[in-house]
């Protein structure tokens, strides 16, 4: 079964009057479910859905035997009544109309028409769907009301409507202006064609529309009396119907909040607690003052002209707003809202400042500068508590207005108008909380250096675990002829992760084939490695034009995939370090640096041929493999030293050849044991001398707090200015074996990627930490 075939089967059913609505709604809801799953038109549906569909389709032939008892007569002396039912479920809502025909006390009732609709893909609440069912019922009633004479003996329209939703009935009995837009529009349309007195409540057991909203199978629908004839009480006289009382819930949903009108005084009364709470809701000092100025204008609206009321805020108004805030803060923090009881205590507390109240009732510092020529606010600054939010807003305002100065200058600027105890501490705190200042001085949280991996500290065959990196480009000429064409050439560095042995290969093109050829040459000489480690390539300085081509090629996803596939074919596993983390591959970065230094010192700006370059690379490799792995001993009895060459040929690569001892009469077993003992001696010395040099951590010695999922971080990028560094959110962390997080996945506004923690700066940390 496919979605196309199922839609074809659904469309084949022609039922304009809706008699088969309970079956059709099953098929429609099934089609909607396929649509939600995103199944293509010709894609086979899942097996569990296919069995459900077959259970419906198998019963469809039964409908060919369906006969409907339906008597509709519009001639006298018959009287007619319309009884409608509506219901809704999570997947559909249904409306069904039944015709009651009355003649000489005999009553007949049968299904006249029905209609169903699927619930929209945008989820609606069940009460809203029930209201949509009521609206569908009214529209269905309007479509047939013009063909029947529905006036009873009293001249009233004999139409009754039932629903099992008390909330929908409550909305119909609520003034529409109190309802929210969605409900209000539908209630208004319902009551345009019907009246509230025509709506009743019915239990779900007696609601035939329940069949159409939930769906029933064809076999069950064939003999479903509730669907075809309605509830049994439709065949009884109307005056014998049981009363359908509506118990409306005390609190209805979708009700608009009712505005409350309050009377206000022409002038505001001073309330310190209210003003302090108002100040706490603002994050800007100037916005706070302007808001209070607008409040003052509102209270004095009658005495202001239109230009004065809507004009710009004046300086005097800002001073009045500041005085109001200052008096409220001083009253709340210094006097505990009781000036008469705590005044003497506060004056004693600031006795060194000789405090006094000015003409506006503001507490100021008297000090000793009365006879100076400083401005009044500077001689007698306003006293403010350091714990108030107003003090923080003032410090932030000066900090932004004077271009983010340092603590000393900012403290001096604030003290020119305000005297805040412990101001230095408050200034340092607010500077730390300034996002711009923090970004300019922020440093990443560098985790503690991890333990060395097992392949760095275990005795394994040389180049079993290999690190790979590229260096270059260098200039190569095609021949020794004068003015011979030149081209770029790179060299590939292979480093043994255990012995630090180095192998260099020249690469003439930045292609996967050229690298794999160099890798094959390396394998032929040094053996096949089990694991290969390398950078992702993005650690190259892409801003340098000489390395841009190398960076683009090595970071290309297709290049990495081709190399990884070929390594898998060769039974070698390739490991890529996280992007922008060259310190993850420090061992081969050091090898690249050493090789480049020898290359530049030897060649300079001379262009070599390929043969000369390949020869020079092998010589450089021999020199690097002859380096001592451990500090040289001053003991004259220890004249030999351990080098990477010992693990390749049994001695340094540049050592002087010794006389051959092959003619010495030793049996084969003794010769083999001698070679084994020599190899074991090298590894014993490697463990004893070399591994000890790796014991201590040269840096990153302290454990730092780990990043957590959800942290906001600044992503360090050396190629852009610091204020343009992007921000992101940590979506995943990747802890190491020791539990320290050194790599995290970051999501920015544009993409999601992985970065080392050393390039991530938390924003903003707790100032107390």
C-alpha positions as CSV (number, residue, x, y, z in Angstrom):
1,X,0.0,0.0,0.0
2,X,1.2,3.5,-0.9
3,X,-0.1,6.9,0.0
4,X,-1.2,7.5,-3.6
5,X,-3.3,4.2,-3.6
6,X,-4.8,5.0,-0.2
7,X,-5.9,8.5,-1.3
8,X,-7.4,7.0,-4.5
9,X,-9.5,4.6,-2.3
10,X,-10.7,7.4,-0.1
11,X,-11.7,9.6,-3.0
12,X,-13.8,6.8,-4.6
13,X,-16.4,7.0,-1.8
14,X,-19.2,9.4,-3.0
15,X,-21.4,10.3,0.0
16,X,-22.7,13.9,-0.3
17,X,-25.2,13.5,2.6
18,X,-22.6,12.1,5.0
19,X,-24.3,8.8,5.8
20,X,-21.0,7.0,5.8
21,X,-19.2,9.7,7.8
22,X,-18.1,7.3,10.7
23,X,-16.2,5.2,8.1
24,X,-14.9,8.0,5.9
25,X,-13.5,9.8,9.0
26,X,-11.5,6.7,9.8
27,X,-10.0,6.7,6.3
28,X,-9.3,10.5,6.3
29,X,-7.6,10.4,9.7
30,X,-5.4,7.5,8.5
31,X,-4.5,9.6,5.4
32,X,-3.6,12.6,7.7
33,X,-1.4,10.3,9.8
34,X,0.5,9.3,6.7
35,X,1.0,13.0,5.9
36,X,2.4,13.7,9.3
37,X,4.9,10.9,8.9
38,X,6.3,12.5,5.7
39,X,5.9,9.3,3.6
40,X,6.3,9.8,-0.1
41,X,3.5,9.2,-2.5
42,X,4.9,5.9,-3.9
43,X,6.7,4.7,-0.8
44,X,5.2,1.6,0.8
45,X,3.7,2.4,4.2
46,X,5.0,0.7,7.4
47,X,3.7,-2.8,8.1
48,X,1.8,-1.8,11.3
49,X,-0.1,0.9,9.4
50,X,-0.7,-1.4,6.5
51,X,-2.5,-3.9,8.7
52,X,-4.7,-1.1,10.1
53,X,-5.6,0.0,6.6
54,X,-6.5,-3.5,5.5
55,X,-8.8,-4.0,8.5
56,X,-10.9,-1.1,7.2
57,X,-10.7,-1.8,3.5
58,X,-11.7,-5.5,3.9
59,X,-15.1,-4.4,5.4
60,X,-15.9,-1.8,2.7
61,X,-17.7,-4.4,0.4
62,X,-20.3,-4.8,3.2
63,X,-21.6,-1.3,2.5
64,X,-23.0,-2.5,-0.9
65,X,-25.8,-4.2,1.1
66,X,-26.6,-1.1,3.1
67,X,-30.3,0.1,2.9
68,X,-31.3,3.3,4.6
69,X,-34.7,3.9,6.1
70,X,-35.2,7.6,5.4
71,X,-38.7,9.2,5.2
72,X,-38.7,12.9,4.3
73,X,-42.0,14.5,3.5
74,X,-42.5,18.2,3.3
75,X,-46.3,18.2,2.7
76,X,-49.1,18.9,5.2
77,X,-50.3,17.7,7.7
78,X,-46.8,16.6,8.8
79,X,-44.9,18.7,11.3
80,X,-41.1,18.7,11.3
81,X,-38.5,19.2,13.9
82,X,-34.7,19.3,13.5
83,X,-32.5,17.9,16.2
84,X,-28.8,18.4,15.8
85,X,-25.8,16.8,17.6
86,X,-22.1,17.8,17.6
87,X,-19.1,16.2,19.1
88,X,-15.3,16.4,18.8
89,X,-12.3,14.2,19.5
90,X,-8.5,14.7,19.1
91,X,-8.6,13.7,15.4
92,X,-12.0,15.0,14.1
93,X,-15.3,16.7,14.9
94,X,-18.7,15.8,13.6
95,X,-22.2,17.3,13.2
96,X,-25.3,15.2,12.5
97,X,-28.9,16.4,11.9
98,X,-32.0,14.3,12.5
99,X,-35.5,14.9,11.2
100,X,-38.4,14.3,13.5
101,X,-41.7,13.8,11.6
102,X,-44.9,14.1,13.7
103,X,-48.3,13.1,12.4
104,X,-51.4,12.2,14.5
105,X,-49.1,11.5,17.5
106,X,-46.9,9.2,15.6
107,X,-43.2,10.2,15.6
108,X,-40.5,9.1,13.3
109,X,-36.8,10.0,13.5
110,X,-34.0,9.3,11.1
111,X,-30.6,10.7,10.0
112,X,-31.1,13.5,7.6
113,X,-27.5,14.6,6.9
114,X,-24.1,14.6,8.6
115,X,-20.7,16.2,8.1
116,X,-17.2,15.6,9.5
117,X,-13.9,17.5,9.5
118,X,-10.5,16.5,10.6
119,X,-8.8,18.4,13.4
120,X,-6.2,20.8,11.9
121,X,-2.5,19.9,12.0
122,X,-2.0,22.8,14.4
123,X,-3.0,21.3,17.7
124,X,-6.2,22.8,19.2
125,X,-7.6,22.1,22.6
126,X,-10.6,19.8,22.9
127,X,-13.0,22.7,24.0
128,X,-12.0,24.6,20.9
129,X,-12.6,21.6,18.7
130,X,-16.0,21.1,20.4
131,X,-16.9,24.7,19.6
132,X,-15.8,24.1,16.0
133,X,-18.2,21.1,16.0
134,X,-21.0,23.4,17.1
135,X,-20.2,25.9,14.3
136,X,-20.2,23.0,11.8
137,X,-23.6,21.9,13.1
138,X,-25.0,25.4,12.6
139,X,-23.7,25.7,9.1
140,X,-25.1,22.3,8.2
141,X,-28.4,23.4,9.6
142,X,-28.4,26.6,7.5
143,X,-27.9,24.6,4.4
144,X,-31.2,22.6,4.8
145,X,-33.4,25.0,6.8
146,X,-34.7,26.7,3.7
147,X,-36.3,23.5,2.4
148,X,-38.4,22.7,5.5
149,X,-41.2,24.4,7.3
150,X,-39.9,24.3,10.8
151,X,-42.4,26.5,12.6
152,X,-44.3,24.8,15.4
153,X,-47.8,25.6,16.6
154,X,-46.6,28.6,18.6
155,X,-44.7,30.1,15.7
156,X,-41.3,29.2,17.1
157,X,-38.6,27.4,15.0
158,X,-38.6,23.8,16.0
159,X,-34.8,23.2,16.0
160,X,-32.8,21.9,18.9
161,X,-29.1,21.5,19.2
162,X,-27.1,19.3,21.5
163,X,-23.5,19.0,22.5
164,X,-21.7,17.1,25.3
165,X,-19.2,20.0,26.0
166,X,-20.2,22.1,29.0
167,X,-17.4,24.5,28.2
168,X,-18.8,25.2,24.7
169,X,-22.2,25.8,26.2
170,X,-20.6,28.1,28.8
171,X,-19.1,30.1,26.0
172,X,-22.4,30.4,24.3
173,X,-23.9,31.8,27.5
174,X,-21.1,34.3,27.9
175,X,-21.1,37.8,26.4
176,X,-18.9,37.7,23.3
177,X,-16.8,40.7,24.3
178,X,-15.5,38.8,27.3
179,X,-14.1,36.0,25.1
180,X,-10.8,35.8,23.3
181,X,-10.7,36.3,19.5
182,X,-10.8,32.7,18.4
183,X,-13.8,31.7,20.6
184,X,-15.5,35.1,20.2
185,X,-15.7,34.9,16.3
186,X,-17.2,31.4,16.4
187,X,-19.7,32.2,19.2
188,X,-20.9,35.3,17.3
189,X,-21.5,33.3,14.1
190,X,-23.3,30.5,16.0
191,X,-25.7,33.0,17.7
192,X,-26.4,34.8,14.5
193,X,-28.4,31.7,13.3
194,X,-29.5,30.2,16.6
195,X,-30.4,31.4,20.1
196,X,-28.9,30.3,23.4
197,X,-32.3,28.8,24.3
198,X,-31.9,26.2,21.5
199,X,-28.7,24.7,22.9
200,X,-28.8,21.8,25.3
201,X,-26.4,19.4,26.9
202,X,-26.4,15.7,26.1
203,X,-24.4,12.9,27.6
204,X,-21.7,11.3,25.5
205,X,-23.6,7.9,25.5
206,X,-26.6,9.5,23.8
207,X,-24.7,11.6,21.4
208,X,-24.7,10.1,17.9
209,X,-22.1,12.6,16.6
210,X,-19.6,10.7,18.8
211,X,-19.6,8.0,16.1
212,X,-18.6,10.5,13.4
213,X,-15.9,12.2,15.5
214,X,-14.1,8.9,16.6
215,X,-15.0,6.7,13.6
216,X,-16.4,3.2,13.5
217,X,-15.8,0.2,11.2
218,X,-18.3,-0.6,8.4
219,X,-19.5,-3.8,9.9
220,X,-20.4,-2.0,13.2
221,X,-22.0,0.9,11.4
222,X,-24.4,-1.3,9.4
223,X,-26.5,-1.9,12.5
224,X,-25.6,1.1,14.7
225,X,-29.1,2.3,15.8
226,X,-27.7,5.4,17.6
227,X,-26.2,6.6,14.3
228,X,-29.1,5.9,12.1
229,X,-32.0,6.9,14.4
230,X,-30.4,9.0,17.1
231,X,-31.1,8.5,20.9
232,X,-34.3,6.6,21.8
233,X,-35.9,9.6,23.4
234,X,-36.2,11.3,19.9
235,X,-39.3,9.0,19.4
236,X,-40.9,10.4,22.5
237,X,-42.9,13.7,22.7
238,X,-40.9,16.7,23.3
239,X,-42.5,17.6,26.6
240,X,-41.4,14.2,28.0
241,X,-37.7,14.7,27.3
242,X,-35.7,14.7,30.4
243,X,-34.4,18.2,31.4
244,X,-30.9,18.8,30.1
245,X,-29.4,21.1,32.7
246,X,-26.1,22.8,31.9
247,X,-23.6,22.9,34.7
248,X,-21.2,25.6,33.4
249,X,-17.7,25.4,35.0
250,X,-17.1,28.3,37.4
251,X,-13.9,29.3,35.6
252,X,-14.1,29.2,31.8
253,X,-10.9,29.2,29.6
254,X,-10.4,31.7,26.8
255,X,-11.8,34.6,28.9
256,X,-10.2,38.0,28.5
257,X,-8.8,39.6,31.7
258,X,-11.3,42.2,32.9
259,X,-9.8,45.7,33.2
260,X,-10.2,47.4,36.6
261,X,-10.8,51.1,36.8
262,X,-9.2,52.8,39.8
263,X,-9.3,56.5,40.8
264,X,-6.0,58.3,41.2
265,X,-5.1,61.5,43.0
266,X,-4.1,64.6,41.1
267,X,-0.6,64.5,42.8
268,X,1.2,61.2,43.7
269,X,1.8,60.4,47.3
270,X,5.3,59.4,48.3
271,X,5.7,55.6,48.9
272,X,9.3,54.6,49.4
273,X,8.6,50.8,49.1
274,X,6.8,51.3,45.8
275,X,9.6,53.4,44.3
276,X,12.3,50.9,45.4
277,X,10.4,48.1,43.7
278,X,10.0,50.3,40.6
279,X,13.7,50.9,40.5
280,X,14.5,47.2,40.7
281,X,12.6,46.6,37.5
282,X,14.9,48.8,35.4
283,X,18.3,48.0,33.9
284,X,19.1,51.5,32.7
285,X,19.5,54.6,34.9
286,X,18.4,57.1,32.2
287,X,15.4,55.0,31.2
288,X,14.3,54.9,34.9
289,X,14.5,58.7,35.3
290,X,12.6,59.3,32.0
291,X,9.9,56.9,33.0
292,X,9.3,58.7,36.3
293,X,9.2,62.0,34.5
294,X,6.4,60.6,32.3
295,X,4.6,59.5,35.4
296,X,4.8,63.0,36.9
297,X,3.5,64.4,33.6
298,X,0.5,62.0,33.8
299,X,-0.4,63.2,37.3
300,X,-0.1,66.8,36.2
301,X,-1.8,66.3,32.8
302,X,-4.6,68.9,33.5
303,X,-2.1,71.7,34.1
304,X,0.1,70.9,31.1
305,X,-0.4,71.9,27.5
306,X,-0.2,69.3,24.7
307,X,3.4,70.4,23.8
308,X,4.5,70.2,27.4
309,X,2.9,66.8,27.9
310,X,4.4,65.2,24.8
311,X,7.6,67.2,24.5
312,X,11.1,66.1,25.3
313,X,12.0,65.6,29.0
314,X,13.7,68.7,30.6
315,X,16.7,68.8,32.9
316,X,14.7,70.0,35.9
317,X,12.3,67.0,35.4
318,X,15.2,64.6,35.5
319,X,16.5,66.2,38.7
320,X,13.1,65.9,40.3
321,X,12.9,62.2,39.3
322,X,16.4,61.6,40.7
323,X,15.5,63.3,44.0
324,X,12.4,61.1,44.3
325,X,14.5,57.9,43.8
326,X,17.2,59.0,46.2
327,X,14.7,59.9,49.0
328,X,13.0,56.5,48.5
329,X,16.3,54.6,48.6
330,X,17.6,56.5,51.6
331,X,14.3,56.0,53.5
332,X,14.2,52.3,52.7
333,X,17.8,51.4,53.4
334,X,19.0,54.0,55.9
335,X,15.9,54.8,57.9
336,X,13.9,51.5,57.4
337,X,10.9,53.7,56.2
338,X,10.8,55.4,59.6
339,X,12.8,58.7,59.6
340,X,11.8,59.8,63.1
341,X,13.1,56.7,64.9
342,X,16.3,56.0,63.0
343,X,17.6,59.5,62.1
344,X,20.0,59.9,64.9
345,X,21.4,56.4,64.4
346,X,22.2,57.1,60.7
347,X,23.8,60.4,61.5
348,X,26.0,58.7,64.0
349,X,26.9,56.0,61.5
350,X,28.2,58.6,59.0
351,X,29.6,61.0,61.6
352,X,33.0,61.3,59.8
353,X,31.2,62.7,56.8
354,X,29.2,65.3,58.8
355,X,25.9,64.4,57.1
356,X,23.0,66.8,56.8
357,X,19.6,67.1,55.1
358,X,19.4,69.7,52.3
359,X,16.3,71.7,51.4
360,X,14.8,68.8,49.4
361,X,15.1,66.4,52.3
362,X,18.0,64.5,50.8
363,X,20.8,63.2,53.0
364,X,24.2,64.6,51.9
365,X,27.8,64.4,53.1
366,X,28.9,67.7,54.7
367,X,32.6,66.9,54.7
368,X,35.4,69.6,54.9
369,X,35.3,71.1,51.5
370,X,32.7,73.8,52.2
371,X,35.1,76.7,51.3
372,X,36.4,75.1,48.1
373,X,35.3,76.3,44.6
374,X,34.0,72.9,43.7
375,X,30.4,72.5,42.5
376,X,27.8,72.0,45.2
377,X,27.2,68.3,44.3
378,X,30.9,67.6,44.5
379,X,31.3,69.4,47.8
380,X,28.2,67.7,49.3
381,X,27.6,64.4,47.4
382,X,24.4,62.5,47.9
383,X,24.7,59.5,50.3
384,X,23.6,56.2,48.8
385,X,23.8,52.6,50.2
386,X,26.0,50.3,48.2
387,X,23.5,47.4,48.2
388,X,20.7,49.4,46.5
389,X,19.9,48.8,42.8
390,X,20.0,52.5,42.2
391,X,23.7,52.6,43.1
392,X,24.4,49.9,40.6
393,X,22.4,51.7,37.9
394,X,24.4,54.9,38.6
395,X,27.8,53.2,38.4
396,X,26.7,51.4,35.1
397,X,25.6,54.8,33.7
398,X,28.9,56.5,34.4
399,X,30.8,53.5,33.1
400,X,29.0,53.6,29.7
401,X,28.9,57.4,29.4
402,X,32.7,57.8,29.9
403,X,33.7,55.0,27.5
404,X,34.3,52.1,29.9
405,X,37.1,53.6,32.1
406,X,39.1,51.7,34.7
407,X,38.2,51.4,38.4
408,X,40.1,54.4,39.6
409,X,38.7,56.9,37.1
410,X,35.2,55.5,37.4
411,X,35.3,55.8,41.2
412,X,36.4,59.5,40.9
413,X,33.6,60.2,38.4
414,X,30.9,58.7,40.6
415,X,32.2,60.5,43.7
416,X,31.8,63.9,42.0
417,X,28.0,63.6,42.7
418,X,27.4,60.5,44.9
419,X,29.1,59.2,48.0
420,X,28.6,55.4,48.2
421,X,30.4,53.4,51.0
422,X,32.6,50.6,49.7
423,X,32.4,52.2,46.3
424,X,35.6,50.6,45.1
425,X,34.2,47.1,45.6
426,X,31.0,48.1,43.8
427,X,32.9,49.6,40.9
428,X,35.0,46.5,40.4
429,X,31.9,44.3,40.5
430,X,30.1,46.4,37.9
431,X,33.1,46.5,35.6
432,X,33.4,42.7,35.9
433,X,29.7,42.4,34.9
434,X,30.1,44.7,31.9
435,X,29.8,42.4,28.9
436,X,32.0,44.6,26.6
437,X,34.8,44.9,29.2
438,X,34.6,41.3,30.1
439,X,35.0,40.2,26.4
440,X,38.1,42.4,26.0
441,X,39.8,40.8,29.0
442,X,38.3,37.4,29.2
443,X,40.5,34.3,29.1
444,X,39.5,30.8,28.3
445,X,39.2,28.2,31.1
446,X,42.0,25.9,30.3
447,X,41.5,22.4,31.7
448,X,44.3,20.4,33.4
449,X,46.7,18.7,31.1
450,X,45.5,15.1,30.5
451,X,47.5,12.0,31.1
452,X,49.4,10.7,28.1
453,X,47.5,8.1,26.0
454,X,48.5,4.5,26.1
455,X,50.3,4.5,22.8
456,X,52.7,7.2,24.0
457,X,53.9,5.3,27.1
458,X,53.8,1.6,25.9
459,X,56.5,-0.3,24.1
460,X,55.2,-1.0,20.6
461,X,56.7,-1.3,17.2
462,X,58.0,1.9,15.7
463,X,55.4,3.7,13.6
464,X,52.6,1.3,14.8
465,X,50.8,4.5,16.0
466,X,51.7,7.4,13.6
467,X,50.9,11.1,13.5
468,X,50.7,12.9,10.2
469,X,51.0,16.5,9.2
470,X,51.9,18.6,6.2
471,X,54.5,21.4,5.8
472,X,55.3,23.8,2.9
473,X,55.1,24.9,0.3
474,X,58.6,25.0,-1.1
475,X,59.8,25.8,-4.6
476,X,60.9,23.0,-6.8
477,X,62.3,23.3,-10.3
478,X,61.9,20.7,-13.0
479,X,65.5,20.4,-14.1
480,X,69.0,21.9,-13.8
481,X,68.5,24.0,-16.9
482,X,68.6,27.8,-16.7
483,X,65.2,29.4,-16.3
484,X,63.7,25.9,-15.7
485,X,59.9,26.1,-14.8
486,X,59.2,25.9,-11.0
487,X,56.3,24.5,-9.1
488,X,55.2,24.1,-5.5
489,X,56.1,21.0,-3.5
490,X,55.1,20.0,0.1
491,X,56.4,17.4,2.4
492,X,54.4,15.0,4.6
493,X,55.7,14.3,8.1
494,X,55.1,10.9,9.7
495,X,55.9,10.8,13.4
496,X,56.0,7.6,15.6
497,X,53.9,8.3,18.6
498,X,56.0,6.1,20.9
499,X,59.6,6.7,19.9
500,X,59.3,10.2,18.2
501,X,60.9,8.7,15.0
502,X,60.3,10.8,11.9
503,X,59.8,9.9,8.3
504,X,59.6,12.6,5.6
505,X,58.1,12.2,2.1
506,X,57.8,14.8,-0.7
507,X,54.3,15.5,-2.2
508,X,54.0,17.4,-5.4
509,X,50.3,17.9,-5.5
510,X,47.6,18.5,-2.9
511,X,45.4,15.6,-4.0
512,X,44.2,12.5,-2.2
513,X,46.1,10.3,-4.8
514,X,49.4,12.1,-4.1
515,X,49.1,11.7,-0.4
516,X,48.1,8.1,-0.6
517,X,51.1,7.5,-2.8
518,X,53.3,9.1,-0.2
519,X,51.6,7.0,2.5
520,X,52.3,3.8,0.4
521,X,56.0,4.7,0.2
522,X,56.1,5.3,3.9
523,X,54.3,1.9,4.6
524,X,56.8,0.1,2.3
525,X,59.7,1.4,4.3
526,X,58.4,1.6,7.9
527,X,55.5,-1.0,8.0
528,X,51.7,-0.6,8.1
529,X,50.5,1.5,11.1
530,X,47.4,0.4,12.9
531,X,46.3,3.9,13.7
532,X,47.0,7.3,12.1
533,X,46.4,10.6,13.9
534,X,46.1,14.1,12.3
535,X,44.6,17.5,12.7
536,X,41.4,18.5,10.9
537,X,43.5,21.0,9.0
538,X,41.6,24.1,10.2
539,X,44.5,24.8,12.6
540,X,46.5,26.2,9.7
541,X,46.6,29.9,9.5
542,X,44.2,30.4,6.6
543,X,45.0,34.2,6.5
544,X,48.5,33.4,5.1
545,X,48.3,33.2,1.4
546,X,51.1,30.7,1.1
547,X,49.1,28.2,3.3
548,X,45.6,28.9,2.0
549,X,45.7,26.2,-0.7
550,X,47.0,23.6,1.8
551,X,44.3,24.6,4.3
552,X,41.5,24.4,1.7
553,X,42.6,21.0,0.5
554,X,43.2,19.4,3.9
555,X,39.9,20.7,5.4
556,X,37.9,19.5,2.4
557,X,35.3,16.9,3.6
558,X,35.7,14.9,0.3
559,X,39.5,14.7,0.9
560,X,39.1,13.5,4.4
561,X,36.5,10.9,3.3
562,X,38.6,9.6,0.5
563,X,41.6,9.2,2.8
564,X,39.6,7.6,5.6
565,X,38.0,5.1,3.1
566,X,41.5,4.1,1.7
567,X,42.8,3.8,5.3
568,X,39.9,1.5,6.1
569,X,40.7,-0.6,3.0
570,X,44.3,-0.8,4.3
571,X,43.0,-1.9,7.8
572,X,44.3,1.4,9.3
573,X,42.1,3.5,11.5
574,X,42.3,7.3,10.9
575,X,41.7,9.7,13.9
576,X,41.0,13.4,13.4
577,X,41.6,15.8,16.2
578,X,39.0,18.5,17.0
579,X,39.1,21.6,14.8
580,X,41.3,24.6,15.9
581,X,43.2,22.4,18.5
582,X,46.9,22.1,17.4
583,X,47.9,21.3,21.0
584,X,46.1,17.9,20.6
585,X,48.9,17.0,18.1
586,X,51.9,18.6,19.8
587,X,54.2,15.7,19.0
588,X,53.9,16.0,15.2
589,X,53.7,19.8,15.3
590,X,57.2,19.7,17.0
591,X,58.4,17.4,14.3
592,X,57.2,19.7,11.6
593,X,58.9,22.7,13.2
594,X,62.2,20.8,13.5
595,X,62.1,19.6,9.9
596,X,61.2,23.1,8.6
597,X,64.0,24.7,10.5
598,X,66.6,22.3,9.0
599,X,65.1,22.7,5.6
600,X,65.1,26.5,5.6
601,X,68.6,26.7,7.0
602,X,69.9,24.2,4.4
603,X,68.0,25.4,1.3
604,X,67.2,29.0,2.0
605,X,65.6,30.4,-1.2
606,X,67.3,27.9,-3.5
607,X,65.1,25.9,-5.8
608,X,65.9,22.2,-5.9
609,X,64.9,19.4,-8.3
610,X,62.7,16.6,-7.0
611,X,65.6,14.2,-6.7
612,X,67.6,16.7,-4.7
613,X,64.6,17.6,-2.5
614,X,63.8,13.9,-1.8
615,X,67.5,13.2,-0.9
616,X,67.6,16.2,1.4
617,X,64.3,15.1,3.1
618,X,65.8,11.7,3.9
619,X,69.0,13.3,5.2
620,X,66.9,15.6,7.4
621,X,64.9,12.6,8.6
622,X,68.2,10.8,9.5
623,X,69.4,13.9,11.5
624,X,66.1,14.1,13.4
625,X,66.2,10.4,14.1
626,X,69.6,10.7,15.6
627,X,68.5,13.2,18.2
628,X,68.8,12.1,21.8
629,X,65.5,11.3,23.4
630,X,66.8,12.0,26.9
631,X,69.2,14.6,28.4
632,X,72.8,13.5,27.9
633,X,74.6,12.1,30.9
634,X,77.8,13.5,32.2
635,X,79.0,10.1,33.4
636,X,82.0,9.1,31.2
637,X,81.1,5.4,31.5
638,X,77.8,6.1,29.6
639,X,79.1,7.2,26.2
640,X,76.0,6.1,24.2
641,X,72.6,7.8,24.2
642,X,69.1,6.7,23.2
643,X,67.7,8.0,20.0
644,X,64.7,7.2,17.7
645,X,67.2,5.5,15.4
646,X,67.9,2.8,17.9
647,X,64.3,1.5,17.4
648,X,64.7,1.6,13.6
649,X,68.2,0.2,12.9
650,X,69.6,-0.4,16.4
651,X,71.8,2.7,16.5
652,X,71.6,6.4,15.6
653,X,71.0,7.0,11.9
654,X,74.3,9.0,11.6
655,X,76.6,6.7,13.6
656,X,79.9,5.6,12.3
657,X,79.8,2.0,10.9
658,X,81.4,-0.6,13.1
659,X,83.3,-3.7,12.0
660,X,81.2,-6.7,11.1
661,X,80.9,-9.4,13.7
662,X,79.0,-11.9,11.5
663,X,82.1,-14.1,11.2
664,X,82.2,-14.6,14.9
665,X,81.5,-18.3,15.6
666,X,78.2,-18.1,17.4
667,X,75.5,-20.6,16.9
668,X,72.2,-19.4,15.5
669,X,70.4,-19.4,18.8
670,X,73.0,-17.2,20.4
671,X,72.8,-14.8,17.5
672,X,69.0,-14.5,17.7
673,X,69.2,-14.1,21.5
674,X,71.8,-11.4,21.1
675,X,69.5,-9.4,18.8
676,X,66.6,-9.9,21.1
677,X,68.6,-8.7,24.1
678,X,69.7,-5.6,22.1
679,X,66.1,-4.7,21.3
680,X,65.1,-5.3,24.9
681,X,67.9,-3.2,26.1
682,X,66.8,-0.3,24.0
683,X,63.2,-0.5,25.4
684,X,64.5,-0.9,28.9
685,X,66.5,2.3,28.5
686,X,63.4,3.9,26.9
687,X,61.3,3.1,29.9
688,X,64.0,4.1,32.4
689,X,65.2,7.3,30.9
690,X,62.8,8.6,28.3
691,X,59.4,8.0,30.1
692,X,60.6,9.8,33.2
693,X,61.0,13.0,31.1
694,X,57.3,12.8,30.3
695,X,56.2,12.6,34.0
696,X,55.8,16.3,34.9
697,X,53.3,18.7,33.4
698,X,55.0,21.8,31.9
699,X,51.8,23.9,32.1
700,X,48.0,23.5,32.7
701,X,48.6,22.0,36.1
702,X,45.4,23.1,37.9
703,X,42.0,21.6,37.6
704,X,39.4,24.1,36.4
705,X,35.5,24.0,36.5
706,X,34.1,22.1,33.5
707,X,31.8,23.7,31.0
708,X,28.2,22.6,31.4
709,X,25.4,22.1,28.7
710,X,23.6,25.3,28.3
711,X,26.5,27.6,29.1
712,X,26.9,30.7,26.9
713,X,30.4,31.0,25.6
714,X,32.6,33.3,23.5
715,X,34.4,31.5,20.6
716,X,38.0,32.6,20.2
717,X,38.9,33.3,16.6
718,X,42.4,34.8,15.9
719,X,41.4,35.9,12.4
720,X,38.8,38.5,13.5
721,X,38.8,41.3,16.1
722,X,38.0,40.3,19.6
723,X,34.7,42.2,19.7
724,X,33.5,40.3,16.6
725,X,34.1,36.9,18.1
726,X,30.9,34.9,17.8
727,X,28.9,33.7,20.8
728,X,27.3,30.3,21.1
729,X,25.6,27.9,23.4
730,X,27.1,24.6,24.6
731,X,24.9,21.8,23.4
732,X,27.1,18.8,24.2
733,X,30.3,18.1,26.2
734,X,32.9,15.4,25.6
735,X,34.7,14.6,28.8
736,X,38.0,12.6,28.8
737,X,38.8,9.5,30.9
738,X,39.7,11.8,33.9
739,X,36.3,13.5,33.7
740,X,37.8,16.8,32.5
741,X,35.9,18.4,29.5
742,X,38.4,19.4,26.8
743,X,36.1,19.4,23.8
744,X,32.5,20.7,23.5
745,X,29.9,21.1,20.8
746,X,28.8,24.7,20.2
747,X,25.6,25.9,18.5
748,X,25.7,29.5,17.1
749,X,23.1,31.5,15.2
750,X,24.5,30.1,11.9
751,X,25.7,26.5,12.6
752,X,26.8,23.9,15.1
753,X,30.4,22.7,15.4
754,X,33.0,21.2,17.8
755,X,35.7,23.3,19.4
756,X,38.4,22.7,22.1
757,X,37.7,24.2,25.5
758,X,40.9,26.4,25.3
759,X,39.1,28.4,22.5
760,X,35.9,28.9,24.6
761,X,35.4,31.7,27.0
762,X,32.4,31.4,29.4
763,X,29.9,34.3,29.4
764,X,29.4,35.6,32.1
765,X,30.7,33.6,35.1
766,X,29.6,34.2,38.7
767,X,31.4,37.3,40.0
768,X,31.7,35.6,43.4
769,X,33.6,32.7,41.9
